[in-house]
Every structure is written in C-alpha cells, then in structure tokens.
Amino acid sequence: MPRFASQNLAAFGAPTHISSDGPRRFCYGKQRNVIILGGNKLLSDGICLRLLPTYNTDDDGRRILDATGTPSLTPFRVHSEFGDWCRHYECVSWFGQPGLHFIVYDGNPAINRYDSPVWLLYQAAYKNKETPGLGPLFCDLLNRQAGYGQQTHVGSLKRPDQILFVSAAQVFLRGDKRPGLGCYDLIDQKEGNARIFGFKKTAAESLLNAFRVQDADENYLCGDMLNDQAKLITVISKSYGAALQPRPPRPHGISIEGPEYVTVPYYAMSNANPNETVILGKVIAKPDAKLPIEQHSVVLHDTFNGQRVTLDAYTDQVRNQNSTFDEFMYVPTFEEQAALMADSFPHEALDFAWRDRPEYLRALQGRNRTTVAVPSAPESATSSPDREISSRATPVPAAPTSPAIITPWDDLADELPEETTAAFSQLQSAMGVAKPPVPVSISDVVAQARAKAAAAKR
C-alpha cells in the first residue's frame, strides 16, 4: 500500500519531461527514469505500457521481507484499494523561467501543503494581482502563456496539479519482431528506458475507470495487472480516432457505461482473435463540467502486435533490479524547493510572498536581483497594506545629485556694497547650478571688487 492514503489511485477525484540526476530542474525521480505522458510527439500513435511491481514497504517506508529474506513485491489490489505500484503526487511543471519540474507535496498528513514556498507564492500572487506596486508583476506571473515558448524574464506561475505516477515499462517491438520492455532492453536510451510514468488528470481518471469495469458477476475484467498474463495499457490522445480515419473503429469494446466502439492502434489488435473485447477507460464528463484541452483515454488489451507480453524472460530483473516507490521518486523539502525557485522568479515577488518565512528567504541571499528594492519603512499605526507593498518591493531609482558649487563671493558678502553683491548674484544666476564657474583667484576678485567700490564713491 502507498504510505499515505491520498497517494492511492482509489482516492483519485475527478511534451515529455525526463528527470535528471539529483535535485535539479527536472527532478521528479532520483534517477533518469521518470517520464510524463503528454505531447503529440509521445502520444501521436499512442504508447503501450506493461505494469511492473515494486518492492512492498511498511508504514515507515522500510522494505517488507518474505520468509526467505527476499523483498516482497507489492500486490495489485488490496481489497478495494490499490497496491504501492502507483502513487499520486502534487507537482508543478514548466514552473517559472527557466521552467522547473518537481514534486511539491507527497500527501503526508503531518505536513501542511500550504506551507510550501510554491503555495505561498501562488496565493500571494492571486490575492495581490490588483494591488498597486506588485500587482502588475503578479499578473504577469499568473499568465499561463508567459515563460512557455517565450523568452522572457517572467515565468508562468501555475497552481500545482495532481499527477499519478505508475510503475511500468514501455512495450516496443525488437529487431526479432518480438515485444520487449524498454526499462530492461533499452537501458542506454533516456526516453525508452523509463521506469516510472506520470499520468495527468484525464489519463489517470481514464485508467481508474478502466480498472472499474466489471462483468455480470461483479468481477473486474482487467484482472491482476501485475501477474504474468496481465493485460497491456495503451494511452491515446483525444484526437487519435479522428487522425486515423477512415480506419473503422472496433465494435468490441466495453467501458463502465457499457459496450463501446473503440479506435485502437494497430499493435493493440489481435490477428488471432479479431473479436477480442478491449476495455476502454475514458473520462465521464459531468454536466456543465469544463474538461482540459489535452484529454487522454486508456485501452486495456491482451496482446502487442499479436503476441503476449509476459515476464518470463525478466524474472531476475524484476526481483533484483527493483526498488520501492520512495527509492524511485524524489520529493524535495520545502527549503530545497525554495532554492530551486530562487533563479526562476523575480526576487521582488519571492521577497513579498516569503516575508514571514526566513528559512525560504535564505535561498535568495547571494543571488543576483533584477531590480533593487527599497528597504521597508518602520511600521506605524497609520500604515496601509498598499504602502507596505510599495515600501518593500517597488523599485525606486535614486535621484541624481548635483555637486555643490562654492562661489568665492559668498564669504565677502558682508564686506561689499549692495550694488556689488547684486551684480555677483546676477552673474551666479546666469551661470546656473549645473555649470561650475571658471576657477579664479580670491585675491584677484577682492581687488577688483574694492576697485569698483572706490570708483563708485567718486
């Protein structure tokens, strides 16, 4: 069973990204073995998967050993729930600029998800998008198109989404025309060797609906999806059927709503049994519900290119080259998430959103800022939120200062007549403050002034 109840597939409500080694930009997994199902490149002809078990764990995440001391494999179902071969995680993708991809929250009930730096930034931006000062910046961050396909310093700030991660292998056709499993046969290919696959919202709901299909005796038609004779899973996009026309759909399909006409890829058809019934998993739209633009459905079938895909040839790999789900996935701490975000969002926005969380603000120390924020003024009884925002984060350029001009006649004003002082004042006004006077000797100026004063008395 998954460690937390919210990770279980049974608790589910209504571009290819490959992970990197360690906590970097693409860090869904601890190794380069996680792929998110999405994009026309990956799903143009559908993708066929074969579920694989993981090592079973207890509530503390430790491996459960059998009588011989060998790690036991997780079951497919445990009563009405599913085993620990799949988990839900709250994730972000294409988050900021450059885009980040990581798990935000793993469902641990002892941790408040809204304390994460991701949720703090999203909530601050949503609540203050019309506030003077940072409002325009937050509006740009909330624009979903910004940062995706555009060269801009402002990244997209998205709400975290639920992704179902599934332990599986991609089925492909080998050179000898026999089906193989990518994670064991394509070790050197960074996409073909994926071990964990991420299902987005509609794909996860379609997979769950396919597993719920029952016969007249209320037995699940999919059976045990982890045994040797398990069915295969093909994920197709919404536009797949239209793209393949005029190929006629197969009439032998069934979903939780009853018989269906199903359009499936060629490799999912059985030449030996053309009347084979396939199981269709699809999104059951509620009245007036808005579905995502990118929708996926799931087809469960028995063969790949007319051949069964068993685990007989991979028994040793399944037993010896396996891991627990916690060992596959990488869940960064909240402090690590803040460090990832420090270079992908303007620091003015992060300063404001994390102002009460000094453990997150440490991630901004020593990093370049896009602008210089004015230090906040001391709080007073009459301070307003708008004033606080402006004082904390609004960039204010420093006003240029002019050098002070010291005139030699300033010290002689008391010794000279009013006419002479007025003459010098007119000369100072004509020269202006921005243009310094020509350097002169003070003794020469005094001599000239006294000569003019003596001539005026005659």
LOVO-399183 format. One record per residue: residue in three letters; x, y, z of N, C-alpha, C in turn. Coordinates in steps of 0.02 Angstrom, whole numbers, plus 50000, padded with zeros to 5 digits. Layout:
BEGIN
ALAXYZXYZXYZ;...
//
This chain:
BEGIN
MET500424994050000500005000050000500445006250000;PRO500225011649967500595018049972500635020350044;ARG501135024350059501245026550128500675030850154;PHE500375034950110499845039550130499225038150089;ALA498645038850120498015037050088497885041150026;SER498095047550026497965051849968498375049849907;GLN498875045549915499275043349859498955037649820;ASN498435034549847498145028649817497715030449758;LEU497745026449706497345027749646496605027549661;ALA496395023449709495685023049726495425029449756;ALA495875033749781495665040149812495655045749761;PHE495745044149698495775049449647495095052449636;GLY495045059049636494435062549622494355063449547;ALA493925067949545493815069049474494465072649441;PRO502285086348778502955087448800503265082048840;THR503615078648839503965073648877504475077048922;HIS504445075348989504925078249036505325072649068;ILE505965072449057506395067349085506735070249147;SER506755066249200507085068649261507835068549253;SER508185072249295508905072449294509175069449358;ASP509825068549361510135065849421510145071049476;GLY509805069749531509835074249587509315079849583;PRO509325084149633508815089449637508965095249590;ARG508875094349526508975099649477508295101749449;ARG508285104849390507665107449363507145101949351;PHE507355096249324506905090649311507035085449365;CYS506655085449418506825081049474506215077449501;TYR505825074349457505285070149481505575063849513;GLY506095061049482506385054849507507095055749529;LYS507345050949567508035051149591508525049149537;GLN508275045849485508695043849428508345046149364;ARG508685045049308508385047049243507905041649220;ASN507355040949257506905035449241506165037349248;VAL506005043749246505315046049254505115049949192;ILE504535048549166504285051949106503555053649116;ILE503355059649094502655061849099502325060849031;LEU501745057549032501395056148969501035062448946;GLY501255065048889500945071048862501305073148799;GLY500965076848756501265079348695501145074748636;ASN501095077748577500955073948516501545069448496;LYS502155071648512502725067548493502705060748526;LEU502505060548589502495054248626501865050248613;LEU501295053548604500655050148601500335050448531;SER500735052148480500445052648413500155045948390;ASP500485040448408500235033748391500085029848454;GLY499965033348509499855030048573500495027348602;ILE500485025448664501055022248697500805016348736;CYS501135010648728500925004348760501365003148821;LEU501055001648878501405000548941501214993748969;ARG501694991049007501584984849044501744986349117;LEU501244985649162501344987149232501864982449262;LEU502264985149308502774981249344502694982349418;PRO502814977149459502754978049532503374981649560;THR503294984449618503844987249656503914983349721;TYR504454984649757504534981549823504024984349871;ASN503724979949910503214982049958503554985050020;THR503224989950051503504993250110502984993650165;ASP503234994850226502784995850283502625003250289;ASP502295005050344502085012050353502675016750361;ASP503255014250380503845018450388504285018550326;GLY504065015350272504445015350210504985010050206;ARG505005005450253505515000050252505254994150210;ARG505714990850176505524985150135505254979450179;ILE504744976150153504454970350186504774964050157;LEU505064959950199505414953850177504974947850187;ASP505054942850141504684936650148505064931850193;ALA504844925650195505154920650240505874919250223;THR506064920050159506754918750138507194924950142;GLY506934930450167507324936650171507334940650108;THR506934938750058506894942349995506354947749999;PRO506484953749973505964958849973505344956449936;SER504764957349966504144955249935503904960549886;LEU503524958249836503264962849785502564965149804;THR502414971249786501764974149804501204970849765;PRO500624969649795500054966849758499714972149716;PHE499304969749669498944974449626498374977649664;ARG497974973749698497414976349738497464973949810;VAL497244978049855497154976249925496434978149942;HIS495994973049936495274974249944495044979249890;SER494764984949910494514989749861495034994949840;GLU495624994749871496144999549855496684996049815;PHE497165000149793497704997549751498354997349790;GLY498804992949767499444992149800499914997949785;ASP500524997349810501015002749805501395002549739;TRP501055001149684501365001449618501195008149583;CYS500785012149616500605018749589500485023549647;ARG500635029849636500535034849688500345041549656;HIS499945045249694499775052149675500265056949708;TYR500495061849671500905067149699500655073849671;GLU500735079049711500575085849690501205088949660;CYS501175090849596501775092849560501675099449523;VAL502235102349503502235108049458502665106249397;SER502475108849340502855107849279502865114349239;TRP503415115649205503525122049170503365127749219;PHE503675127349277503545131949331504105137049334;GLY503945143449317504455148649317504845148849252;GLN505345153149251505765153949191506495154549214;PRO506915149449201506775143449162506305138649198;GLY505955134349159505435130149186505705124949235;LEU505345124049290505505119049341504995113449340;HIS505215107449360504775101649362504955097749426;PHE504515098049476504675094349537504035092949576;ILE504095088449625503525086549668503485091549725;VAL502885094349735502785099349787502575096049853;TYR502125091149849501825088249910501695080949897;ASP501875076649945501805069449936501215066549973;GLY500775070650001500185068150035500275066650109;ASN500855068350137500965067050208500495071250250;PRO500045068050290499555071950329499885075950385;ALA500505074350403500835078150457501125084750432;ILE501105085950367501375092050337500825095850304;ASN500815102350315500315106750283500575108750214;ARG500225106750162500445108150094500495115650081;TYR500075119550114500055126750100500635130550133;ASP501065126950170501675129950196502245129550146;SER502145126250090502675125650040502795132350006;PRO503405133749984503535140149950503145140949886;VAL502955135449854502555135849793501865138649808;TRP501525135749858500855138149875500865145149904;LEU501385146849942501425153649968501485158749912;LEU501885157249862501955161849805501315162249765;TYR501005156549752500395156549712499835160349747;GLN499745159249812499215162749848499345170249854;ALA499985172049865500145179149869500015182649802;ALA500185179249747500075182249681499325182849666;TYR498945177749683498225177849667497865183149708;LYS498065184049772497725188849815497935196049802;ASN498525197049772498785203849764498885205749691;LYS498545202349645498635203949575498355210749555;GLU497925213649597497655220249583497915225449633;THR498425223649670498705228249720499225232749688;PRO499195239349702499715243749674500405241549698;GLY500885242549654501565240549671501755234049637;LEU501565228449669501735221849641501185218949599;GLY500605222149595500045219349558500205217549486;PRO500485222249446500655220549376501145214749370;LEU501625214349416502105208849414501765202149427;PHE501315201949477500945195849492500485193949434;CYS500185198849400499765197249343500165193849288;ASP500775196349276501205193149227501395186049248;LEU501525185049312501705178349335501125173449328;LEU500525175749338499935171349333499725169949262;ASN500035173349213499885172049143500175165349124;ARG499755160649107499995153849093500415153349030;GLN500355158148985500745157848924501445160648934;ALA501535164748984502195167748995502685162349017;GLY503285162648990503795157949009503775151448972;TYR503255150048934503215143848896503235145548822;GLY503785144448790503865146048720504035153348709;GLN504155157148762504325164148756504965165548795;GLN505385169748767505995171748800505855177848842;THR505705176948904505525182448948505785180949018;HIS505925186249056506165185149124505595183349171;VAL504975183949149504405182349190504175175249173;GLY504145170949223503945164049211503215162949228;SER502945157349209502245155849222502175153149293;LEU501685155649328501545153649397500895149649396;LYS500945143049401500365138749395500185135649462;ARG499555133949467499325130149525499585122949521;PRO499845120049574500075113149572499525108349550;ASP499715103249512499235098349485499385091449514;GLN498865087249514498935080349535499175076149476;ILE499705072249487499955067649436499995060649467;LEU499745055749432499785048749454500405045549423;PHE500875043549465501485040249442501395032649449;VAL501545029149394501405022049388502055018349374;SER502155012649408502725008349395502575004049334;ALA502935005149281502795001649218503405001849173;ALA503364998449117503884998449065503544999448998;GLN503875002948953503605003948886503724997748844;VAL503204995548809503244989648766503434991948696;PHE503914988648665504134990448598504274983948560;LEU504364984648494504484978948451505234978448437;ARG505544972948457506264972048449506434970148376;GLY507074969548363507294967948296507074961048273;ASP506964956448320506734949748302505974949248298;LYS505644955148297504914955548291504554952848352;ARG504884952748408504574950648470504534956748516;PRO504014957048558503954962848602504474962648659;GLY504704968548678505184969248733504974974748780;LEU505314975048837505174980148887505754985148889;GLY505594991548880506104996648871506574997348931;CYS506314996848993506734998049051507274992749059;TYR507194986949026507684981549030508074980648965;ASP507754982048908508074980848844508354987248812;LEU508154993048835508384999348807508715003648862;ILE509185000748896509485004148954509825010548935;ASP510125010948875510515016748855510085022248825;GLN509445021148815509015026348787508655030048843;LYS508755036648847508505040448904507745040948905;GLU507405040048848506675040148848506385033048848;GLY506685028648810506405021848806506495017748869;ASN506975019548913507115015548972506745018049034;ALA506225022149026505865024849083505565019249125;ARG505585020149190505335015149237504695017549273;ILE504605024049277504015027049308503685031749257;PHE503025031149249502655035249202502135039449239;GLY502095045849221501625050349252501005051249210;PHE500415050049241499775050949208499475057549232;LYS499305062049185498975068149204498235066749221;LYS497865072049233497195071349262496745066849221;THR496645068349157496175064349118496435057249106;ALA497095056449098497365049749089497285045649152;ALA497395048649211497325045049274496595043049285;GLU496135047549271495425045949280495215040449231;SER495475040649170495305035449121495585028649143;LEU496195028649171496475022349195496065019449252;LEU495855023649298495445021249354494775018549329;ASN494465021949281493825019649254493895013049216;ALA494475011949185494595005549151494644999849203;PHE494975001249259495034996149311494374994649346;ARG493884999049340493244998249374492744994149334;VAL492894992649271492414988949229492334981849256;GLN491714979749264491554973149292491094969249245;ASP491084962649256490634958449217489974957749254;ALA489554953149229488894952349259488934949749331;ASP489474946249347489554943449414489944948249460;GLU490044954449437490394959549475491134957749487;ASN491424954249439492144952949440492484958049394;TYR493074960349415493434965249374493704961949311;LEU493564965049254493784962249190494534962849180;CYS494844967749211495564968549200495974963249235;GLY495714960249288496084955149325496674958249363;ASP497154953949378497754956049413498244958749360;MET498354965249361498764968449310499514967549322;LEU499704964049375500414962949389500624955649380;ASN500154951249363500354944249355500654943149285;ASP500824936949271501184935349210500754936249147;GLN500094935349153499644935849096499244942349098;ALA499534947449125499174953749133499034957149066;LYS498514961149066498354965049006498854970748999;LEU498884973548939499304979348924498884985648925;ILE499224991248935498884997748938499135002048881;THR498695004548841498865009348788498515015948802;VAL498915021248804498655027948816498625031648750;ILE498055034348733497965037948670497665044748685;SER497795049448640497535056248650496825056748622;LYS496495062248637495815063248616495745063248541;SER496235066048506496185066748433496425060648395;TYR496585055148430496865049348395496375046448346;GLY495735045448366495255042348321495135046348259;ALA495105052948265494995057248206495595057148160;ALA496195056448188496795056548146496855050248104;LEU496555044648127496625038248092496055036748045;GLN495575041048041495025039647994495305039547923;PRO495035035447876494395031847883494445024747911;ARG494985023047949495015016447979494405015548025;PRO494005010248016493395009448056493575007548127;PRO493195009948176493315008048245493105000848258;ARG493384997948312493204991148330492564991148371;PRO492084986948353491454986948391491514983248457;HIS492054979448467492104975148526492484978748581;GLY492154983348613492434986848669491914987748723;ILE492154988748784491694989548840492004994548890;SER491574998748918491785003548969491295003049027;ILE491375007349077490915007049134490215009349113;GLU490145012249054489485014249029489175008948983;GLY489545003448969489274998248927489684997148864;PRO489414993748813489784992548750490004998948717;GLU490574998648685490865004648653491165002748586;TYR491175007748541491575007248480492245010548495;VAL492785006748486493445009048508493915009148448;THR494265014548440494795015048390495465014048425;VAL495825008948406496455007248441497015006948390;PRO497645007848411498215007148366498275000048339;TYR498644999448285498694992948251498994987648297;TYR499484989548340499824984648381499374981948436;ALA498814985348451498354982948502497834978148474;MET497844976848409497364972148378497654965148379;SER497234960348392497434953348392497214950048327;ASN497714947948287497544944548224497244937648237;ALA497464934448291497204927748306496484927948331;ASN496304933348364495624933948391495354940848374;PRO495094941648314494834948248294494234950548335;ASN493914945848370493324947648410493514948848483;GLU494154949848497494374951148565494054957548591;THR493804957248651493504963148682494034967048720;VAL494084973448705494554977748739494164981948789;ILE494514984148841494214988148894494404995448882;LEU493914999748880494035006848867493945010648932;GLY494445014548950494395019149005494365026248979;LYS493875029948998493785036748973493535041149029;VAL493565047649016493315052549065492565052949059;ILE492225052149116491505052849118491345060149135;ALA491145063949084491035071049093490405072349134;LYS490465076749182489885078749221489535084549186;PRO488905085549200488535091049168488875097749182;ASP488965101549129489245108349132489965108349159;ALA490305102649155490995102349178491465104349122;LYS491985108149139492485110149090493075105349094;LEU493195101849039493745097049037494365100449008;PRO494955098049026495565100848998495595099948922;ILE495965104448890496035103948817496375097448798;GLU496895095548835497255089348822496935083648860;GLN496575079348824496225073748855496515067148829;HIS496515062048873496775055548855496285050148877;SER496285044748840495905038848858496385032948861;VAL496145027448892496565021548904496215015448876;VAL496595011048844496325004848817496724999048848;LEU496374994248876496684988148903496584982548853;HIS497124979448832497094974048781497574968548800;ASP497524962748766497894956848786498574956148752;THR498644958548691499254957048653499554963448624;PHE500204962948606500554968248571500804965348506;ASN500554968048450500714965548384500544958148378;GLY499994956248411499764949348407500114944548454;GLN500544946848500500924942348545500824944448617;ARG500814939548661500774940748732501434943548758;VAL501384947948807501984950748838502014948148910;THR502434943248922502504940348988503154942549021;LEU503224940749084503824942449122504294936549131;ASP504184931249092504614925349099505344926849088;ALA505494930849038506184932449022506484937849066;TYR506074940749110506314946249151506234944949226;THR506184938649244506074936849314506644939349359;ASP507264938449337507834940649378507854948249384;GLN507704951849330507714959249333507164961849379;VAL506564958849375506014961149418506184960049491;ARG506544954549506506704953049575507314956949600;ASN507824957549559508464960249582508594967549563;GLN508274969949510508374976849487507754981049502;ASN507484980249560506874983649578507004988349637;SER506514992449654506574997149709505884998449737;THR505865001849794505225004149821505035010649787;PHE504415012749796504205018949765504575024949794;ASP504725024649858505105030149889505805030549860;GLU506085024949840506755024949811506755027249738;PHE506195026549705506145029049636506035036549633;MET505605039149676505385046049671505805050649715;TYR505855056949695506215062049733505735067549754;VAL505645068449818505195073549846505635078649881;PRO505765084449852506195089449885505845092449946;THR506245094149996505975097650054505755104650034;PHE505395107950078505165114750063505755119550054;GLU506285118650093506875122850085507215121550018;GLU507235115249996507525113749931507095116549874;GLN506435116549883506005119649833506135127049827;ALA506245130449883506395137549882507045138849845;ALA507545134549854508185135349819508095134449744;LEU507655129749724507525128749653507175134849622;MET506735137949660506335143549634506725150149633;ALA507275150549669507625156949677507865159849611;ASP508035155649563508285158049499507755158149444;SER507135156549461506605156149410506055161249418;PHE506085165249471505575170349482505905176849504;PRO505595182649488505875188949513505915189049589;HIS506465191549615506565191349687506075195949724;GLU505815201149690505325205449722504705201549741;ALA504495197049697503905192949711504045187949767;LEU504635184849765504805180049817504895183449885;ASP505205189349885505285193149947504605194349981;PHE504125196249941503465197849969503105191449991;ALA503105186249950502745180149966503045176450026;TRP503695176750033504035173050087504245177650145;ARG503935183450152504175188450201504145185850272;ASP503705180950286503655178250354504005171550361;ARG504375169550309504725163050312505465164050299;PRO505855165650351506565166950341506955160950315;GLU506705154850327507055148950302507025148550226;TYR506515151750195506485151950122506875157850095;LEU506875163450132507225169350108507985168350106;ARG508235163450143508955162050141509165159850071;ALA508705156850033508865154649965509015160449919;LEU508795166549937508905172449894509555175949909;GLN509885174149963510505177549981511065175849933;GLY511425180949912511985179949867511805178849795;ARG511165179649776510945178749707510795185549676;ASN510875185949611510755192249575510015193949576;ARG509875200449583509185202849582509065206749518;THR508445206449495508275210149434508245217649446;THR508015219649505507995226749525508165227149598;VAL508265233349622508435234449692507815236749728;ALA507615233249779507015235049817507185240049871;VAL506725244749884506825249749936506705246550003;PRO507125247550054507005244650120506345247050148;SER506015242650185505355244450212505435249450268;ALA504955254150271504955259250323504695256350388;PRO504855259450446504575256950509503825257050508;GLU503525251850538502805251350539502505256650586;SER501935259250568501585264150609500855262250612;ALA500495265850655499795264250665499385266050604;THR499635270550561499255272750502499495269450438;SER499945264450443500205261250383499665256950352;SER499645256750285499145252750249499495247150212;PRO499145241750193499455236350154499775238850089;ASP499435243650056499705246149993500375249650005;ARG500405253450059501025257050074501575252050092;GLU501395246750127501885241750145502165238250084;ILE501725236650036501955233349975502425237949936;SER502245244349930502655248949892503335249849925;SER503345250249992503985251250026504415245150025;ARG504115239050019504505232950021504805231249953;ALA504425232449900504645229349838504625233749777;THR504385239849781504345244049722505025247049706;PRO505325245649648505985248449632505935255949622;VAL506345259949658506345267149652507055269349635;PRO507165272249576507835274349558508055280249601;ALA508695280349617508965285749658509025292049616;ALA508815297849645508835304149608509555306449602;PRO509755309049543510445311349535510565317549577;THR511145317949607511335323649649511855327749613;SER511765334449616512235339049583512765341149634;PRO513385341849612513905343949659513785351149682;ALA513925352249746513835358949774514345363749744;ILE514105369749723514545374749692514695380149744;ILE515305380949761515515385949811515795391949774;THR515495397849781515725403949747516175407949793;PRO516685411149766517145414849809516845421049841;TRP516285423449813516005429649841515525428349899;ASP515395421949914514945420549970515225423050036;ASP515895422450045516205424650107516305432250110;LEU516225435850054516345443050052515705447250052;ALA515145443850058514515447550052514445452950104;ASP514715451650165514645456650218515105462650207;GLU515655461850169516135467250160515975471650100;LEU515545469550054515425473149992514775477049995;PRO514735482449954514105486149950513555482049918;GLU512915484249924512345480549897512385480049821;GLU512625485549787512655485349714513125479749691;THR513695479249724514175474049705513895467149719;THR513565466249776513265459649792512735457849741;ALA512325462749719511805461349669512115459449603;ALA512665462549585512995460849521513245453749522;PHE513525451749578513765444849583513185439849584;SER512625441649614512035437249615511765436049544;GLN511745441649503511525440749434512005436349395;LEU512635437149408513135432849374513035425549394;GLN512885424149458512775417249480512155414249448;SER511625418149441511015415649410511125414049337;ALA511505418249304511635417049232512055410749221;MET512485409349268512915403449260512535396949272;GLY512035396849317511645390849331512025386149377;VAL511645381649411511955377149460512295371249427;ALA512095369549365512375363649334513045365049301;LYS513225371549293513845373149258514315376649307;PRO514845373449329515285376449379515645382449350;PRO515805387549391516155393449367516885392049351;VAL517175396549313517885395849296518295397449359;PRO518765393249377519165394449438519525401149433;VAL519495405249486519845411749489520185412349557;SER520635416949562520975418249625520555422749668;ILE520485421149731520085425149777520375432149786;SER521035432649789521345439249796521195443749737;ASP521185440849676521015445049617520295447449621;VAL519845443149643519135445249648519055450749699;VAL519385450049756519335455249809519615461949784;ALA520185461649749520485467849723520035471349673;GLN519725467349628519275470249579518645473249613;ALA518405469849662517805472349696517945478849733;ARG518515479249766518675485449803518805491249755;ALA519105489849696519215495049647518555497749621;LYS518075493349608517415495549585517055499549638;ALA517125497549700516795501249755517095508249763;ALA517755508849756518065515349762517865519949705;ALA517815517149643517595521249586516885523549593;ALA516465519549626515765521449634515685527149683;LYS516145527949731516105533249781516335539949754;ARG516695539949700516965546249671516405550149637;
//
